[in-house]
Amino acid sequence: MDQPSAVDTLDIRRFLPHSGAMVLLDRLLDVGPEDLLAEVTIRPDSMFCDEHGVPGWVGIEYMAQAIAAYAGYTAQLRGEAVKIGFLLGTRRYEAGCHGFTVGSLLKIHVHRVLQADNGIGSFECRIHAGSEQLASATITVFQPADAAVFLEGSTE
């Protein structure tokens, strides 16, 4: 990553608006000005896991949570609280596997490509197991200044 910081396997929960079982990632390994690297080990008790492992489509959520951790980390650097955001969509989600097998150690890398003043962001994302790339996507996200006001306005 470009100019990585010395993050020492921080608890990723500090930077996510998720809680409990909805936190799908295990660790924050590294973070830089435009990048974040997170990790998850697929276990039999992992969310969405069945007898075949975790389905490949869950990779989008792993990527989205890594983006959320990046947003939470950068917010805390600015002295702000972690806020919720929204996954708007994905382009070119390509998975080189049908799923992630139990025992797999996945590394999720997200790179910020764009961050507009209105809260729209775009990230290039990859999932690796060792040197093998298992999935990639471009993900678009939105983090409103005030999520409660945004959600109230969206129901009218």
Phi, psi and omega per residue, in radians:
M1 nan 2.720 3.093
D2 -1.286 2.219 3.084
Q3 0.803 1.018 -3.107
P4 -1.165 2.642 3.061
S5 -1.625 2.950 -3.130
A6 -1.620 1.207 3.086
V7 -1.422 2.220 -3.077
D8 -1.819 1.337 3.110
T9 0.770 1.069 -3.135
L10 -1.225 2.646 3.050
D11 -1.186 1.973 -3.062
I12 -1.144 -0.405 -3.131
R13 -1.038 -0.470 3.126
R14 -1.072 -0.424 -2.983
F15 -1.948 0.058 -3.102
L16 -1.937 2.516 3.043
P17 -1.415 -0.011 3.127
H18 -1.449 2.898 3.070
S19 -2.570 2.892 3.071
G20 0.986 -2.432 -3.085
A21 -1.165 -0.268 -3.130
M22 -1.341 -0.157 2.998
V23 -1.421 1.892 -3.045
L24 -1.594 -0.372 -3.105
L25 -1.639 2.646 -3.098
D26 -1.643 -0.791 -2.967
R27 -2.508 2.634 2.942
L28 -1.734 2.046 -3.084
L29 -1.620 -0.693 -3.065
D30 -2.781 2.630 3.099
V31 -2.592 2.471 3.106
G32 -2.340 -3.029 -3.085
P33 -1.037 -0.539 -3.087
E34 -2.214 0.015 -2.981
D35 -2.369 2.719 3.005
L36 -2.528 2.505 3.082
L37 -2.179 2.124 3.136
A38 -2.138 2.968 -3.072
E39 -2.468 2.576 3.009
V40 -2.529 2.415 3.006
T41 -1.788 2.230 3.129
I42 -1.382 2.098 -3.120
R43 -2.099 2.817 3.111
P44 -1.007 -0.482 3.139
D45 -1.666 0.172 3.097
S46 -1.118 2.503 3.078
M47 -0.962 2.364 3.114
F48 1.355 0.002 -3.100
C49 -1.336 2.378 3.011
D50 -2.234 -2.862 -3.087
E51 -1.121 -0.279 3.132
H52 -1.723 -0.130 -3.057
G53 1.945 -2.699 3.128
V54 -1.733 2.222 -3.125
P55 -1.013 2.584 -3.104
G56 -1.021 -0.535 -3.118
W57 -1.147 -0.337 3.111
V58 -1.182 -0.314 3.082
G59 -0.972 -0.563 3.091
I60 -1.073 -0.733 3.135
E61 -1.227 -0.620 3.048
Y62 -1.045 -0.768 3.115
M63 -1.106 -0.781 -3.123
A64 -1.094 -0.687 3.118
Q65 -1.214 -0.585 3.064
A66 -1.139 -0.672 3.065
I67 -1.108 -0.762 3.113
A68 -1.068 -0.695 3.101
A69 -1.123 -0.689 3.080
Y70 -1.060 -0.811 3.132
A71 -1.104 -0.724 3.121
G72 -1.151 -0.718 3.116
Y73 -1.097 -0.845 -3.128
T74 -1.168 -0.582 3.071
A75 -1.102 -0.777 -3.137
Q76 -1.142 -0.600 3.060
L77 -1.059 -0.560 3.124
R78 -1.517 0.030 -3.135
G79 1.393 0.345 -3.124
E80 -1.835 2.847 3.105
A81 -1.381 2.731 3.017
V82 -1.219 2.323 -3.117
K83 -2.145 2.779 3.082
I84 -1.383 2.721 3.070
G85 -2.427 3.138 -3.060
F86 -2.286 2.368 3.016
L87 -1.426 2.010 -3.118
L88 -1.483 -0.632 -3.122
G89 3.046 3.044 3.122
T90 -2.387 2.557 3.042
R91 -2.074 2.444 3.026
R92 0.995 0.757 3.019
Y93 -1.221 2.030 -3.131
E94 -2.154 2.122 3.110
A95 -1.984 2.229 3.114
G96 -1.511 0.177 3.132
C97 -2.608 2.780 3.100
H98 -1.395 -0.371 -3.115
G99 -2.962 3.067 -3.135
F100 -1.900 2.054 -3.018
T101 -1.349 2.656 3.094
V102 -1.020 2.334 -3.109
G103 1.700 -0.240 3.131
S104 -1.166 2.425 3.029
L105 -1.858 1.907 -3.076
L106 -1.772 2.419 3.024
K107 -1.963 2.238 -3.116
I108 -1.951 2.060 -3.134
H109 -1.960 2.234 3.058
V110 -2.137 2.433 -3.132
H111 -2.233 2.116 3.133
R112 -1.284 2.134 3.129
V113 -1.719 -0.639 -3.048
L114 -2.577 2.429 2.996
Q115 -2.478 1.849 -3.116
A116 -1.511 2.772 3.132
D117 -1.112 -0.398 -3.112
N118 -1.475 0.078 3.092
G119 1.708 -0.062 3.101
I120 -1.418 2.354 3.102
G121 -2.404 2.730 3.096
S122 -2.312 2.363 -3.078
F123 -2.309 2.399 2.955
E124 -1.574 2.275 -3.012
C125 -2.277 2.558 3.103
R126 -2.487 2.583 3.014
I127 -2.121 2.248 3.127
H128 -2.154 2.612 2.900
A129 -2.169 1.877 -3.001
G130 1.135 -2.282 3.140
S131 -1.604 -0.034 -3.097
E132 -1.572 2.166 3.047
Q133 -1.400 2.143 -3.107
L134 -1.707 -0.516 -3.098
A135 -2.748 2.692 3.060
S136 -2.625 2.727 3.128
A137 -2.932 2.807 2.884
T138 -1.875 2.160 -3.078
I139 -2.056 2.335 3.088
T140 -1.848 2.312 -3.096
V141 -2.246 2.860 3.095
F142 -2.426 2.224 3.057
Q143 -2.167 1.745 -3.138
P144 -1.204 2.742 3.113
A145 -1.044 -0.678 3.123
D146 -2.389 1.806 -3.064
A147 -1.113 -0.640 -3.129
A148 -1.105 -0.775 3.116
V149 -1.135 -0.731 3.115
F150 -1.060 -0.799 -3.123
L151 -1.171 -0.684 3.077
E152 -1.077 -0.741 -3.133
G153 -1.195 -0.448 -3.088
S154 -1.383 -0.199 -3.140
T155 -1.672 -0.105 -3.100
E156 -1.533 nan nan
